[in-house]
Amino acid sequence: MNIAVSACLLGEKVRFDGGHKHDRFVTDELGKYASFVPFCPEAIAFGTPRPSIKLVNRDDNIAVVSNKDGSNLTQKLLDKSYEEIHRIADEKLDGIIFKSRSPSCGFGSAKAYLDNGFADSKTDGVFVSICREKFPLLPMEEEGRLQDAWLRENFVMQLFAYDSIEKLKESRPSMKELVDFHTRNKFLLQAKDEKLYRVLGNIVGNHENLSFDELFANYEHNFKVAISQKSSIKRNRNVLEHMAGFFKNELSSVEKESLHEQIDDYAKKIVPIITPLSTIKLYAKKYNTSYLLAQTFLEPYPKELALRSSLLSSK
């Protein structure tokens, strides 16, 4: 998959001081599964090194101002930002990772100041604002927020789910293949948003007898909205209980008690979600429960990323 990434996070020396902010999770971990499309509208607009800039709130409009001489650089940064947007849009992106607190790339974390120099609020950087408008359903995060284990796990799950439906679309699927795709993702969708999970089930049911192209477009939109939602312990627990129900006739009373104890311990944040999931996967293999083994919820991304092994990955 292709992920657009602020160039400084890839180790490129494009920051205003000529340095970088190499992020090892991005390059060393995600880099095993993705190709990167670097971007830095500031470097293109103003060169490297360069005087630093800031965002200034003027009558509810954000201006880009030079910290060196106070000159207004808004239009120049906007022009180069649009050039970058058009360039990366040709790469069939599966996600974007921005540099936090940057006037161009801060994802809700860029500081906006008043003309008197006092900090006013936090907002999106110039480039981020354009990306949100251009790619409303694309997975987006900044590296600062990805230090949070819960946000990281949710973002990576979204990336791989987004890539999966893009690949399905490229394959020009049949109705059966769409139904199979939805079936594999049922528990993942239920853990994200119960309402959208049901909406997607109704779309696949095609009670309105839509053409397949119209049906798929509707499914794709709602799928991408659903996977953008953050998981929760409550919804995950509900899915785990549903999965455990597949073995009600196979497990002994002791085995059932042990599995439900693991699910309860997860809900109480005593053990990470990988603990009950591993047990469920073990039983699914033992009893050849093919429906469960096919569920992406069991392994929504490569297990080597180990993002479900932390108690902090659930909220």
C-alpha positions in Angstrom: 0.0 0.0 0.0 1.0 3.6 -0.5 1.2 6.1 2.4 2.0 9.7 2.0 4.3 10.9 4.8 5.8 14.2 5.9 9.3 14.0 4.4 11.0 14.9 7.7 9.5 11.8 9.3 11.3 9.7 6.7 14.6 11.2 7.7 14.8 13.7 4.9 16.5 17.0 6.0 13.7 19.3 5.0 12.8 21.1 8.2 13.3 24.9 8.6 16.6 24.3 10.4 17.9 21.8 7.9 17.2 18.9 10.2 14.7 16.0 10.2 12.4 14.2 12.6 12.9 10.6 11.6 10.2 8.4 13.0 11.3 4.8 13.4 7.8 3.3 13.7 6.9 4.7 10.3 10.0 3.6 8.5 11.0 0.5 10.3 7.6 -1.0 11.2 5.1 0.3 8.7 7.8 0.4 6.1 7.8 -3.4 5.9 4.3 -3.3 4.5 4.0 0.0 2.7 5.7 2.3 0.1 6.1 5.9 1.1 5.3 9.1 -0.8 7.1 12.0 0.8 5.8 15.5 0.9 6.8 18.9 2.3 5.1 21.9 0.9 7.1 24.3 3.2 10.4 23.1 1.8 9.1 23.5 -1.8 7.7 27.0 -1.0 10.5 28.4 1.0 13.6 26.2 0.6 15.7 24.5 3.3 17.0 25.9 5.6 14.5 28.8 5.9 13.0 31.2 8.4 10.4 29.7 10.5 6.7 30.5 10.0 3.6 30.6 12.2 -0.2 30.7 11.8 -2.0 33.9 12.8 -5.7 34.1 13.3 -6.9 37.3 11.7 -10.7 37.8 11.8 -11.3 34.1 11.8 -9.0 33.6 8.8 -5.7 31.8 9.2 -2.7 33.6 7.7 0.8 32.2 7.3 3.4 34.7 8.7 7.2 34.8 8.6 8.7 34.8 12.1 11.7 36.7 10.6 10.0 39.8 9.1 6.3 39.4 9.6 5.6 39.1 5.9 2.4 37.3 4.8 3.3 34.0 3.1 -0.2 32.5 2.9 -0.6 32.5 -0.8 2.8 31.1 -1.5 2.3 28.2 0.9 -1.2 27.5 -0.4 0.0 27.4 -4.0 2.7 24.9 -3.2 0.4 22.9 -1.0 -2.1 22.5 -3.9 0.9 21.4 -6.1 1.8 18.7 -3.6 -1.8 17.6 -3.3 -2.1 17.1 -7.0 1.2 15.1 -7.0 0.4 12.7 -4.2 -3.2 12.3 -5.5 -1.8 10.4 -8.5 -0.2 7.7 -6.1 -3.5 5.9 -5.1 -2.9 6.6 -1.5 -4.1 4.4 1.4 -3.3 6.9 4.1 -1.4 10.0 5.2 0.9 10.6 8.2 1.7 14.2 9.0 4.3 16.0 11.2 2.6 17.2 14.4 2.6 20.9 15.4 3.8 22.0 12.0 2.1 25.1 10.5 1.6 23.2 7.3 1.2 19.6 8.5 -0.1 19.7 12.1 -3.2 17.5 12.3 -5.2 19.6 14.7 -2.0 20.4 16.7 -0.7 23.5 14.8 -0.7 26.6 17.0 -2.6 29.6 15.8 -1.5 33.0 17.3 -3.0 36.4 17.6 -1.3 39.4 16.1 -0.1 40.4 19.5 1.9 37.2 19.7 -0.3 35.3 22.2 -1.3 31.8 21.4 -5.0 31.7 20.4 -5.9 28.0 19.6 -4.8 24.8 17.9 -5.9 24.1 14.4 -5.0 22.1 11.3 -2.0 23.1 9.3 -2.5 24.6 5.8 -1.7 21.4 4.0 -3.8 19.3 6.3 -6.8 21.5 5.7 -6.5 20.9 2.0 -6.0 17.1 2.5 -9.1 16.8 4.6 -11.1 18.5 1.8 -9.5 16.5 -1.0 -9.5 13.1 0.7 -12.4 13.0 3.2 -12.4 9.3 3.8 -8.6 8.6 3.6 -6.9 7.4 6.9 -5.0 10.4 8.3 -2.9 10.8 11.5 0.1 12.7 12.8 3.1 11.0 14.3 2.6 12.7 17.6 -0.8 11.2 18.1 0.6 7.8 17.0 2.6 7.7 20.2 -0.8 6.8 21.9 -1.1 3.0 21.6 -4.9 3.2 21.2 -4.7 5.7 18.3 -1.9 3.8 16.7 -3.7 0.5 16.7 -6.9 2.1 15.4 -5.0 4.0 12.6 -3.1 0.9 11.5 -6.3 -1.2 11.5 -7.9 1.5 9.4 -5.0 1.6 6.9 -5.1 -2.1 6.2 -8.9 -2.2 6.0 -8.9 0.8 3.6 -6.2 -1.0 1.5 -8.4 -4.1 1.4 -11.4 -2.5 0.0 -9.3 -0.6 -2.5 -7.8 -3.9 -3.7 -11.3 -5.4 -3.9 -12.5 -2.4 -6.1 -9.5 -2.8 -8.4 -10.3 -6.5 -8.9 -13.7 -5.5 -10.4 -15.5 -7.9 -8.0 -18.6 -9.9 -8.5 -21.6 -9.7 -6.1 -20.4 -13.0 -4.6 -17.0 -11.6 -4.0 -18.4 -8.5 -2.3 -20.6 -10.7 -0.1 -17.5 -12.8 0.8 -15.6 -9.6 1.6 -18.4 -8.4 3.9 -18.7 -11.7 5.6 -14.9 -11.7 6.4 -15.2 -8.2 7.9 -18.4 -8.6 9.9 -16.8 -8.7 13.3 -14.3 -5.9 12.5 -17.2 -3.7 11.4 -19.3 -4.6 14.4 -16.4 -3.6 16.6 -16.2 -0.2 14.9 -19.8 0.9 14.5 -22.9 -1.3 15.2 -25.2 1.0 13.2 -23.0 1.1 10.1 -22.4 -2.6 10.4 -26.1 -3.2 10.0 -26.3 -0.6 7.2 -23.6 -2.4 5.3 -25.4 -5.7 5.8 -28.5 -4.2 4.3 -26.5 -2.8 1.3 -25.2 -6.3 0.6 -28.7 -7.7 0.8 -29.6 -5.3 -2.0 -33.3 -5.1 -1.1 -33.6 -2.1 -3.4 -32.4 -4.0 -6.5 -29.7 -1.5 -7.3 -27.2 -1.9 -10.1 -24.0 -3.5 -8.8 -21.9 -0.3 -9.5 -24.3 1.8 -7.5 -24.5 -0.8 -4.7 -20.7 -1.1 -4.5 -20.2 2.6 -4.4 -22.6 2.8 -1.5 -20.9 -0.1 0.2 -17.5 1.4 -0.3 -18.4 4.8 1.2 -20.1 3.3 4.3 -17.3 0.8 4.8 -14.7 3.6 4.8 -16.8 5.7 7.2 -17.1 2.6 9.5 -13.4 1.8 9.6 -12.6 5.4 10.5 -14.4 5.0 13.8 -12.4 4.2 16.9 -12.8 0.9 18.7 -13.8 0.6 22.3 -13.5 -2.0 25.0 -17.3 -2.2 25.2 -17.7 -3.0 21.5 -14.7 -5.3 21.4 -16.1 -7.2 24.3 -19.4 -7.6 22.5 -17.6 -9.1 19.5 -15.4 -11.4 21.7 -18.6 -12.7 23.4 -20.2 -13.4 20.0 -17.1 -15.3 18.9 -17.0 -17.3 22.1 -20.6 -18.3 21.4 -19.4 -20.3 18.4 -17.9 -22.9 20.8 -20.8 -23.3 23.2 -21.4 -26.9 22.2 -17.7 -27.9 22.1 -16.1 -26.5 25.2 -16.3 -28.0 28.7 -17.7 -25.8 31.5 -14.1 -25.2 32.7 -13.0 -24.1 29.3 -16.0 -21.8 28.9 -15.4 -20.3 32.3 -11.7 -19.7 31.5 -12.5 -18.0 28.2 -15.1 -15.7 29.6 -12.8 -14.9 32.5 -10.2 -13.8 29.9 -12.9 -11.6 28.2 -13.8 -10.1 31.6 -10.2 -9.5 32.4 -9.8 -7.7 29.1 -12.9 -5.5 29.9 -11.3 -4.7 33.2 -8.0 -3.8 31.5 -6.2 -6.6 33.4 -5.0 -8.3 30.2 -4.7 -7.0 26.6 -7.1 -8.0 23.9 -4.6 -10.4 22.4 -5.2 -12.8 25.3 -8.8 -13.7 24.7 -8.3 -13.4 20.9 -5.5 -16.0 21.0 -7.7 -18.4 22.9 -10.5 -17.9 20.5 -8.2 -18.5 17.5 -6.9 -21.6 19.2 -10.4 -23.0 19.6 -11.3 -22.0 16.1 -8.4 -24.0 14.7 -9.1 -26.9 17.0 -12.7 -27.2 16.0 -12.1 -26.0 12.4 -14.5 -23.1 12.8 -13.9 -21.7 9.3 -16.2 -18.8 9.7 -14.2 -17.4 12.6 -10.8 -18.3 11.1 -11.7 -16.1 8.1 -12.6 -13.1 10.2 -10.2 -10.1 9.7 -10.9 -9.1 13.3 -8.7 -11.9 14.5 -5.8 -10.5 12.5 -6.6 -7.1 11.0 -3.0 -6.3 10.2 0.3 -8.3 10.3 0.7 -9.8 13.8 4.3 -8.8 13.8 3.3 -5.2 14.5 2.1 -6.5 17.9 -0.2 -3.5 18.5 -2.7 -5.6 20.5 -0.2 -6.7 23.1 -0.5 -3.6 25.2 -3.1 -2.8 27.8 -3.0 0.8 26.5 -4.2 -0.3 23.0 -7.9 -0.3 24.2 -10.1 2.3 25.6 
